[in-house]
Amino acid sequence: MHTPSEDPSRFTRGFCLIRGPRLLHRPRPRLDYIAIQSQTNWLPQPVDPVATPCLTHALAPPHYRDCCVASPSSPPSPCLASLVVPPLRLLKVIEGPLMSGMNVVGDLFGAGKMFLPQVIKSARVMKKAVAYLLPFMEEEKRQKMIEEGKDPDDVDPNDDSMYAGKVLMATVKGDVHDIGKNIVAVVLGCNNFKVYDIGVMCSCDSILEAAKKYKVDVVGLSGLITPSLDEMIFVAKEFEKAGLTMPILIGGATTSKMHTAVKISPQYFTPEHPVIHVLDASRSVGVVSSLIAKDEDYVQEIMEEYTELREEYYAGLEDRKFVDLEKAAKKKYAIDFDATPVAPMPNECGVHVIDNYTLDMVLPYIDWNPFFQTWELRGRYPNRGYPKIFDDEHVGKEAKDLFDNAQEMLMEIVAQKTMRLKGVVGIFPANRSDDGEDVEVWTDQGRTEVKATFCMLRQQAEKDNEPYYSQADFVAPKGHADHIGMFAVSCFGAEELAAKYESDNDDYKKIMAQALADRLVEAFAEAVHKDMRTKTWGYAAEEDMKAEDLLKVKYDGIRPAPGYPSQPDHSEKSTMWDLIQAKELAGIELSDTLSMMPASSVSALVFAHPKSQYFAVGQVGKDQVESYSKRKGVGLEQGEKWLSSILNYDRD
């Protein structure tokens, strides 16, 4: 390992993979020693399991080196392991010590004895080593073919026979979120699976084409927003029509075992090609391994479990009662707007571009809990959540190491301005519609011309002595000078930074950059909402809360997002985008299924009334879907499509 006190010329016939693109010395193809760094030092081990003990530690903090190879003529310094690798073909280095180490990494992770950040760091070592050795391997292969009298150019560039299996990964059409998919891809790669990741916003046709082209063993579908659930159902149907026989894995924040069992698996599931929900990366290897091994008992167990889940789901529908929309509307959440008046006239109505926030300004608003969830680190009671997670006996040390790495990258991002924040805010005069189900946005304070309408959804699951909520209940009827706010904000630059790290074979930093971008934009949204309350709208001008109290939502008002439980229909974003011109003024776009681009984006409606509250609409009946579709001016089929995840009935 080269340090400032060491002479780079010591590595006369070796190489050292270091942080960044700089290389100390390019080696000759022959390698005699290989050493891989652990958390704190370089550990000498026998040749065979060379990488095992090293890769199964949390590898290489950013200021350390990851991998070093040297020769007898210039052995590593005393702090390095002297691990002899006979002068065999370079492929032996990968197939032997590196892969044996990664296999143990995968086994330990699957057994819950190793944490995700450690796995990703270990994979970084592997990928950097392979990337460095690859040119020499190619040259070695050419020379061997020439010696055997073969054409060195007559090779199959897609030869993947050395892998344990082949997996296709795709984020479905209209969805741009891929952190979870990236993590699963790395974990599978650690276990010697060849992963073909075809990216985000993948159409059904492109997924089918890639599955056939690469002749994969398993297909993994990922998605975050609720329209992705419908797209996954469509893909499963098309796989069945095309006569494909590879199993499908379902994953992503909005997916669930129940939805997979009830909605997706009936379209394609057979003993030969099951459809299986995978909760997180730690489960992926076991599932894929069982499928490739044709484990009939495993598949049968899943099939029986999903059959039970479907029976449970439909039995629940029969047991659960729903009221019709008319009855629910009569028992709406009734706010006395005379006793509890609407918020005062905003200081600034209309649309405003928000581009004056620097990254350091939003750091105090970061909620770190979802960050640790992304990395699958969860403390146990009483050490759940940040910062108590650092005290957890099981994950505390790794959580602190991860947090320190995040802080280092965060400071680099702030200093180098590799990410930036921009958004747009709108506040408009608004009132509840005459039927009480929607919110009408007026052109001006004269309130004579409706500029746009936000269609809302009302709870219908039967209750005892409780109101049936709709977001429309939080806005006053005509005769009151009420308003509604909204915003869309984004963190730009994350994609470019992630691509930079990916090109450097650094999945750890790539995933870290994506995770931090999500935290920054959520913090930006928190800061923007605070400014709306205290300045732009100004209804809470005297508000003075600590950041931790803001994250606990101790302020007046709410900011629910379209597509989430209070308004599960993502299509309402289109109305918001038209009103605040989010694309034109801030560069924030919507996909055809209303996923925001860039991926690190947040949007919300802002309700100011102190009695407004978060709730979940839950499932809705056909009478409401018919009413909702009519009010939106779309056909029933289109309405059912956007609300498919919350229908209390099966679509025809």
C-alpha positions in Angstrom: 0.0 0.0 0.0 1.5 3.3 -1.0 1.6 6.0 1.5 3.4 9.4 1.3 6.3 7.8 3.1 6.7 5.0 0.6 8.4 5.0 -2.7 6.1 4.2 -5.6 9.1 2.5 -7.4 8.8 -0.3 -4.9 6.0 -1.6 -7.0 8.2 -2.4 -10.0 6.2 -5.3 -11.2 2.9 -4.8 -9.4 -0.1 -2.6 -9.4 -2.0 -0.8 -6.8 -5.7 0.2 -7.1 -6.1 3.4 -5.3 -8.8 6.0 -4.8 -9.4 7.8 -8.1 -8.0 7.1 -11.6 -4.3 7.6 -10.8 -2.2 4.4 -11.1 1.2 4.1 -9.3 2.6 1.6 -11.8 1.4 -0.5 -14.6 2.4 -4.2 -14.3 3.5 -6.8 -16.6 0.9 -9.5 -17.2 2.5 -12.0 -14.8 1.4 -11.6 -11.1 3.2 -13.2 -8.2 1.5 -11.7 -5.2 -2.0 -10.5 -4.4 -3.2 -8.7 -1.3 -6.6 -7.3 -0.5 -7.1 -4.9 2.3 -9.4 -5.3 5.2 -10.9 -2.6 7.4 -7.7 -1.8 9.3 -4.8 -3.7 7.8 -3.6 -6.3 5.3 -3.9 -9.8 6.6 -1.6 -12.6 5.6 -3.5 -15.8 4.7 -2.8 -19.0 2.8 -3.1 -18.8 -1.0 -6.3 -20.7 -1.5 -8.7 -18.5 0.6 -6.6 -15.4 -0.2 -9.5 -13.0 -0.3 -11.9 -14.6 2.1 -10.9 -13.1 5.5 -10.1 -9.8 3.9 -13.3 -9.4 1.8 -15.5 -10.4 4.7 -14.5 -7.3 6.7 -15.8 -3.8 6.0 -13.3 -2.9 3.3 -11.2 0.1 2.8 -12.4 3.5 4.1 -12.2 6.0 1.3 -8.7 7.3 2.3 -7.3 3.7 2.2 -6.3 1.7 -0.8 -8.5 -1.2 -1.9 -6.2 -3.7 -3.7 -2.6 -4.3 -4.3 -0.6 -6.8 -6.4 3.2 -7.0 -6.3 6.0 -9.4 -7.2 9.0 -11.1 -5.5 11.4 -8.4 -6.8 9.4 -5.7 -5.0 7.4 -7.3 -2.3 4.7 -5.3 -0.4 5.7 -3.2 2.6 5.6 -5.0 5.9 2.0 -3.9 6.6 0.8 -5.8 3.6 0.0 -9.5 3.3 2.5 -11.5 1.3 0.2 -13.8 -0.5 1.8 -16.0 -3.1 0.0 -16.6 -6.4 1.8 -18.9 -8.7 2.5 -17.5 -12.2 -0.5 -19.1 -13.7 -3.1 -17.6 -16.0 -4.6 -14.3 -14.7 -8.1 -15.9 -14.9 -7.0 -18.0 -11.9 -6.6 -14.9 -9.8 -10.3 -14.1 -10.4 -11.7 -17.6 -10.4 -9.6 -18.5 -7.3 -9.0 -16.1 -4.5 -11.2 -13.3 -5.6 -14.3 -15.4 -6.3 -13.8 -17.6 -3.3 -13.7 -14.5 -1.2 -16.8 -13.1 -2.8 -18.6 -16.4 -2.3 -18.0 -16.2 1.4 -19.1 -12.6 1.4 -22.4 -13.6 -0.3 -22.9 -16.5 2.1 -22.3 -14.3 5.2 -24.7 -11.6 3.9 -27.4 -14.1 3.2 -27.0 -15.6 6.7 -27.3 -12.1 8.2 -23.7 -12.1 9.5 -22.5 -9.3 7.2 -24.0 -5.9 6.4 -25.0 -4.5 3.0 -22.4 -1.6 3.1 -19.6 -4.2 3.6 -20.9 -6.3 0.7 -20.9 -3.3 -1.6 -17.4 -2.3 -0.6 -16.2 -5.9 -1.1 -17.8 -5.9 -4.6 -15.9 -2.6 -5.3 -12.6 -4.4 -4.7 -13.6 -7.3 -6.9 -14.8 -5.0 -9.8 -11.7 -2.8 -9.7 -9.4 -5.8 -9.6 -11.2 -7.5 -12.5 -11.3 -4.2 -14.5 -7.6 -3.9 -14.1 -6.8 -7.5 -15.0 -9.2 -7.7 -17.9 -6.9 -6.2 -20.6 -4.1 -8.6 -19.6 -6.5 -11.5 -19.7 -7.7 -10.6 -23.2 -4.1 -10.4 -24.4 -3.3 -13.7 -22.7 -6.3 -15.3 -24.4 -5.2 -14.0 -27.8 -1.6 -15.3 -27.4 -2.9 -18.7 -26.3 -5.2 -18.9 -29.4 -2.4 -17.9 -31.7 -0.1 -20.6 -30.2 -2.9 -23.1 -30.8 -3.3 -22.0 -34.4 -6.7 -20.5 -33.9 -8.1 -17.2 -35.0 -7.8 -14.9 -32.0 -10.7 -12.8 -33.3 -13.1 -15.7 -33.5 -14.4 -15.5 -30.0 -17.8 -15.0 -28.5 -17.8 -11.6 -26.7 -20.9 -12.7 -24.8 -19.5 -15.9 -23.4 -20.9 -16.1 -19.9 -20.5 -19.8 -19.2 -18.4 -19.2 -16.1 -21.3 -17.6 -14.2 -23.6 -19.4 -11.7 -26.6 -18.0 -13.7 -27.8 -15.0 -15.6 -30.3 -12.4 -14.3 -31.9 -9.5 -16.2 -32.7 -6.4 -14.1 -35.0 -3.6 -15.2 -37.0 -0.7 -13.8 -40.3 -0.8 -15.6 -41.7 1.7 -18.0 -42.3 5.2 -16.7 -40.3 4.7 -13.5 -36.9 6.2 -12.9 -35.9 4.9 -9.5 -33.1 2.4 -9.3 -31.2 2.5 -6.0 -32.8 -0.8 -4.8 -32.2 -2.4 -8.2 -28.6 -1.3 -8.2 -28.1 -2.8 -4.7 -29.6 -6.1 -5.7 -27.5 -6.2 -8.9 -24.3 -5.8 -6.8 -25.3 -8.4 -4.3 -26.1 -10.9 -7.1 -22.8 -10.1 -8.7 -21.0 -10.9 -5.5 -22.4 -14.4 -5.8 -21.1 -15.0 -9.3 -24.4 -14.2 -11.1 -24.1 -12.4 -14.4 -26.4 -9.4 -14.2 -27.7 -7.6 -17.3 -29.0 -4.3 -16.0 -30.9 -2.6 -18.8 -31.7 0.5 -16.8 -34.8 2.5 -16.0 -38.0 3.3 -17.8 -37.8 0.0 -19.7 -40.7 -0.8 -21.9 -42.3 -4.2 -21.9 -41.0 -4.9 -25.4 -37.4 -4.0 -24.4 -37.6 -6.3 -21.4 -38.9 -9.2 -23.5 -36.2 -8.5 -26.1 -33.4 -8.5 -23.6 -34.6 -11.6 -21.9 -34.5 -13.5 -25.2 -31.3 -11.9 -26.3 -29.3 -12.8 -23.2 -31.1 -16.1 -22.6 -31.4 -15.2 -18.9 -32.4 -17.6 -16.2 -34.4 -15.0 -14.1 -35.9 -11.6 -14.8 -36.1 -9.0 -12.0 -38.6 -6.1 -12.3 -38.3 -3.0 -10.1 -40.5 0.0 -9.5 -41.2 2.7 -6.9 -44.4 4.5 -7.9 -47.8 2.9 -7.9 -48.4 2.9 -11.7 -45.4 0.6 -11.9 -47.5 -2.1 -10.2 -49.9 -2.1 -13.2 -46.9 -2.2 -15.6 -45.6 -5.2 -13.8 -48.9 -7.0 -14.3 -48.8 -6.1 -18.0 -45.2 -7.4 -18.3 -46.2 -10.7 -16.7 -49.2 -11.1 -19.1 -46.9 -10.4 -22.1 -44.3 -12.9 -20.8 -47.2 -15.5 -20.8 -48.3 -14.5 -24.3 -44.7 -14.7 -25.6 -44.3 -18.2 -24.2 -41.3 -17.3 -22.1 -40.3 -19.6 -19.3 -38.0 -17.7 -17.0 -39.1 -16.8 -13.4 -39.9 -13.2 -12.6 -38.8 -11.5 -9.4 -40.8 -8.4 -8.2 -39.2 -5.7 -6.0 -39.4 -2.1 -5.1 -40.8 0.2 -2.4 -44.4 0.1 -3.6 -44.5 -3.6 -4.2 -45.6 -6.2 -1.7 -45.9 -9.9 -1.3 -49.7 -9.6 -1.2 -49.9 -7.5 -4.4 -47.6 -10.0 -6.1 -49.6 -12.9 -5.0 -53.0 -11.4 -5.8 -52.4 -9.3 -8.9 -49.2 -10.4 -10.7 -48.5 -14.1 -10.1 -51.9 -15.3 -11.5 -50.9 -13.8 -14.9 -47.8 -16.0 -15.2 -47.0 -18.2 -12.2 -46.5 -21.9 -12.9 -44.1 -24.5 -11.2 -41.8 -23.9 -14.2 -41.7 -20.1 -14.0 -42.9 -18.7 -10.7 -43.4 -15.0 -9.9 -41.8 -14.1 -6.5 -41.7 -11.0 -4.4 -38.3 -10.2 -3.0 -38.4 -8.0 0.0 -34.7 -6.8 0.0 -31.3 -7.5 -1.3 -30.4 -10.0 1.4 -33.1 -12.3 0.1 -32.2 -12.0 -3.5 -29.4 -14.5 -3.7 -31.3 -17.3 -1.9 -34.3 -16.8 -4.2 -32.3 -16.8 -7.4 -30.1 -19.7 -6.3 -33.3 -21.8 -5.6 -34.8 -20.9 -8.9 -31.7 -21.7 -11.0 -31.3 -25.0 -9.0 -34.9 -25.9 -10.0 -35.8 -26.4 -6.4 -39.3 -27.8 -6.8 -40.0 -27.9 -3.1 -39.1 -24.2 -2.8 -41.4 -23.2 -5.7 -44.2 -25.4 -4.4 -43.9 -23.7 -1.0 -44.1 -20.3 -2.6 -47.1 -21.4 -4.7 -49.0 -22.6 -1.7 -48.2 -19.5 0.3 -49.4 -17.2 -2.5 -52.6 -19.3 -2.9 -53.2 -18.7 0.8 -52.6 -15.0 0.5 -55.1 -14.7 -2.4 -57.7 -16.6 -0.4 -57.0 -14.4 2.6 -57.2 -11.2 0.4 -60.6 -12.1 -1.2 -62.0 -13.4 2.1 -61.0 -10.0 3.6 -62.9 -8.2 0.9 -66.0 -10.2 1.6 -65.7 -9.5 5.4 -64.8 -5.8 5.0 -67.7 -3.5 4.3 -67.7 -0.3 2.3 -70.2 2.5 2.2 -71.3 4.1 -1.0 -69.7 7.5 -1.9 -73.0 9.4 -1.2 -73.1 8.1 2.4 -69.4 8.7 2.9 -69.7 12.3 1.6 -72.5 13.0 4.1 -70.2 11.9 6.9 -67.2 13.9 5.7 -64.7 15.5 8.0 -66.6 18.8 8.8 -64.4 21.7 9.8 -66.2 24.7 11.2 -64.4 27.4 9.2 -66.2 30.2 11.1 -64.9 28.9 14.4 -61.5 28.0 13.0 -60.9 30.5 10.1 -58.8 29.8 7.0 -55.2 31.0 6.9 -54.6 34.7 6.2 -54.0 36.1 2.7 -50.6 34.9 1.5 -47.8 37.4 1.4 -47.0 36.3 -2.1 -49.5 34.5 -4.4 -48.7 33.0 -7.7 -45.7 31.0 -8.9 -42.1 31.5 -7.7 -38.9 29.8 -8.7 -36.7 28.6 -5.8 -33.1 28.7 -6.8 -31.4 30.5 -4.0 -30.8 27.4 -1.8 -27.3 26.1 -1.5 -26.7 22.6 -0.4 -25.3 23.6 3.0 -28.5 25.5 3.8 -30.6 22.3 3.8 -28.2 20.1 5.8 -29.9 20.8 9.1 -33.2 19.5 7.7 -31.8 16.0 6.6 -33.8 13.1 8.0 -31.2 10.3 8.3 -33.6 7.5 9.1 -34.5 6.6 5.5 -30.8 6.7 4.7 -30.1 3.7 6.9 -33.2 2.0 5.6 -31.7 2.3 2.1 -28.6 0.5 3.3 -30.7 -2.1 5.1 -29.3 -1.2 8.5 -31.9 -1.4 11.3 -31.3 -1.0 15.0 -33.3 -3.0 17.5 -35.3 -1.4 20.3 -34.4 0.8 22.1 -31.8 1.8 19.5 -34.1 2.3 16.5 -33.7 5.3 14.4 -31.0 8.0 14.1 -28.8 8.7 16.1 -29.7 5.8 18.5 -28.8 3.3 15.8 -25.1 4.0 16.6 -25.6 2.4 20.0 -27.0 -0.8 18.7 -25.0 -3.8 19.6 -25.6 -5.5 16.3 -25.4 -2.8 13.6 -24.1 0.3 15.5 -20.5 0.2 14.4 -21.3 -0.4 10.8 -24.0 2.3 10.9 -21.4 4.8 12.3 -18.9 3.9 9.6 -21.5 4.3 6.9 -22.6 7.6 8.4 -19.0 8.8 8.5 -18.5 7.9 4.8 -21.7 9.7 4.0 -20.5 12.8 5.8 -17.3 12.8 3.9 -19.0 12.5 0.5 -21.6 15.1 1.5 -18.9 17.6 2.3 -17.2 16.9 -1.0 -20.5 17.4 -2.8 -21.1 20.7 -1.0 -17.6 21.9 -1.6 -17.4 20.9 -5.2 -21.0 21.8 -6.0 -21.6 18.6 -7.9 -25.2 18.7 -7.0 -27.6 21.7 -6.9 -31.1 22.4 -5.8 -33.9 24.0 -7.7 -37.7 24.1 -7.4 -40.9 26.0 -7.9 -43.6 27.1 -5.5 -47.2 28.1 -6.2 -50.0 29.5 -4.0 -53.4 30.1 -5.4 -56.9 31.2 -4.3 -59.0 28.0 -3.9 -62.2 26.6 -2.6 -63.9 23.3 -2.2 -66.2 22.4 -5.1 -70.0 22.6 -4.6 -70.3 18.8 -4.3 -67.5 18.9 -1.7 -65.3 16.3 -3.5 -62.8 18.4 -5.3 -60.7 21.6 -4.9 -61.1 24.4 -7.4 -58.2 26.7 -8.1 -59.2 30.2 -9.1 -57.6 32.4 -11.7 -57.4 35.3 -9.3 -58.7 36.7 -6.1 -62.0 37.6 -7.8 -62.8 33.9 -7.7 -65.0 34.0 -10.7 -63.1 31.7 -13.1 -61.8 28.2 -12.3 -58.2 27.8 -13.5 -57.8 24.2 -12.6 -59.4 21.5 -10.4 -57.7 18.9 -8.1 -59.9 15.9 -8.0 -59.8 14.2 -4.6 -60.7 10.7 -3.2 -62.7 9.9 -0.1 -62.4 7.0 2.3 -65.2 4.4 1.9 -64.2 1.5 4.3 -67.0 1.4 6.8 -66.3 3.0 10.2 -68.0 3.5 13.5 -68.6 7.1 14.5 -65.7 8.4 12.5 -65.6 10.8 9.5 -64.7 9.7 6.0 -61.8 11.8 5.0 -60.9 13.5 1.8 -58.3 16.2 1.2 -61.1 18.4 -0.1 -62.4 18.6 3.5 -59.4 20.7 4.4 -60.3 23.5 2.0 -63.1 25.9 2.8 -66.2 26.2 0.6 -67.1 29.3 -1.4 -67.5 32.4 0.7 -64.2 31.9 2.4 -61.0 33.4 1.1 -59.0 30.2 1.3 -55.9 29.2 -0.7 -54.0 26.1 -1.6 -50.2 25.8 -2.1 -48.0 23.4 -4.0 -44.3 22.8 -4.8 -42.0 20.7 -6.8 -38.3 20.5 -6.0 -35.3 18.5 -7.3 -31.7 17.7 -6.6 -29.8 18.0 -9.9 -26.5 16.4 -10.7 -26.9 13.1 -8.9 -27.2 11.1 -12.1 -24.0 12.5 -13.5 -22.1 11.9 -10.2 -23.4 8.3 -10.0 -22.4 7.7 -13.6 -18.9 9.0 -12.8 -18.5 6.5 -9.9 -20.0 3.7 -12.0 -17.4 4.3 -14.7 -14.8 4.0 -12.0 -16.3 0.6 -10.9 -17.3 2.1 -7.6 -20.8 0.9 -6.8 -20.4 1.9 -3.2 -20.0 5.6 -4.0 -22.6 5.4 -6.8 -25.2 4.1 -4.4 -24.0 6.5 -1.7 -24.4 9.5 -4.1 -27.9 8.4 -5.0 -28.9 7.9 -1.4 -27.5 11.3 -0.4 -29.3 13.1 -3.3 -32.6 11.6 -2.0 -31.8 12.9 1.5 -30.9 16.4 0.1 -34.0 16.8 -1.9 -36.2 15.7 1.0 -34.4 18.2 3.2 -34.9 20.9 0.5 -38.6 20.1 0.5 -38.7 20.5 4.3 -37.0 23.9 4.1 -39.2 25.1 1.3 -42.3 24.1 3.2 -41.1 25.9 6.2 -40.5 29.1 4.1 -44.0 28.8 2.7 -45.5 28.6 6.2 -43.3 31.5 7.7 -42.7 33.8 4.7 -44.3 33.2 1.3 -47.7 32.3 2.7 -46.8 33.5 6.1 -49.6 31.9 8.1 -47.1 30.7 10.7 -44.8 33.7 10.8 -44.0 33.2 14.4 -43.1 29.5 14.0 -39.7 28.7 15.7 -39.0 25.0 15.7 -35.9 22.9 15.9 -35.2 20.7 12.8 -36.1 17.5 14.8 -39.6 18.9 15.6 -40.1 19.8 11.9 -39.4 16.2 11.0 -42.0 15.1 13.6 -44.6 17.3 11.8 -45.3 19.5 14.8 -46.3 22.5 12.7 -49.7 23.6 11.4 -50.7 22.2 8.0 -49.7 19.3 5.9 -47.9 18.6 2.5 -49.2 15.3 1.1 -47.9 14.2 -2.3 -50.0 13.0 -5.2 -49.6 9.3 -5.5 -49.3 8.7 -1.8 -52.0 7.5 0.7 -54.0 10.7 1.0 -54.3 11.0 -2.8 -53.2 7.8 -4.4 -53.6 9.0 -8.0 -50.3 10.1 -9.6 -52.2 11.7 -12.5 -53.0 14.7 -10.3 -49.4 15.8 -10.7 -50.2 16.8 -14.2 -52.6 19.5 -12.9 -49.9 20.7 -10.5 -47.3 20.8 -13.2 -49.5 22.9 -15.5 -50.2 25.4 -12.7 -46.7 25.9 -11.5 -44.9 25.2 -14.8 -42.4 22.9 -13.0 -40.9 21.7 -16.3 -40.5 25.1 -17.9 -39.3 27.0 -14.8 -37.3 24.3 -12.9 -36.5 21.6 -15.4 -38.5 19.0 -13.5 -40.2 16.6 -15.9 -42.8 13.9 -15.6 -42.6 10.5 -17.3 -45.6 9.0 -19.1 -46.6 7.3 -15.8 -45.9 10.5 -13.8 -42.6 9.6 -12.3 -40.6 12.8 -11.6 -37.3 13.3 -13.3 -34.7 13.7 -12.0 -35.4 10.8 -9.7 -34.4 12.8 -6.6 -37.5 15.0 -6.7 -40.4 15.8 -4.3 -43.7 17.4 -5.0 -46.6 18.1 -2.7 -49.9 20.0 -2.2 -49.8 22.4 0.8 -52.8 22.7 3.1 -52.6 25.4 5.7 -55.6 24.8 8.0 -54.5 23.6 11.4 -57.1 20.8 11.4 -55.8 19.3 8.2 -54.2 15.9 8.7 -52.6 13.0 7.0 -54.7 9.9 6.3 -54.9 7.0 4.0 -57.8 6.7 1.5 -57.6 3.0 1.4 -59.7 1.0 -1.0 -62.5 2.6 -3.0 -65.7 1.3 -4.6 -66.7 1.4 -8.3 -69.3 4.1 -7.6 -66.5 6.5 -6.5 -64.3 5.5 -9.4 -67.1 6.2 -11.8 -67.7 9.6 -10.1 -64.0 10.4 -10.0 -63.4 9.5 -13.6 -66.4 11.7 -14.7 -65.1 14.6 -12.7 -61.7 14.2 -14.2 -63.1 14.0 -17.7 -61.7 10.5 -18.5 -63.3 7.2 -19.2 -63.9 4.6 -16.6 -61.1 2.3 -17.9 -58.6 5.1 -17.6 -59.8 6.0 -14.1 -59.5 2.3 -13.1 -56.0 2.2 -14.5 -54.7 5.0 -12.4 -56.5 3.7 -9.3 -55.9 0.0 -9.9 -53.9 -0.4 -6.7 -56.8 0.7 -4.4 -59.8 -0.8 -6.1 -62.0 -2.9 -3.8 -63.1 -4.9 -6.9 -61.5 -6.7 -9.8 -61.4 -4.9 -13.1 -63.3 -6.4 -15.9 
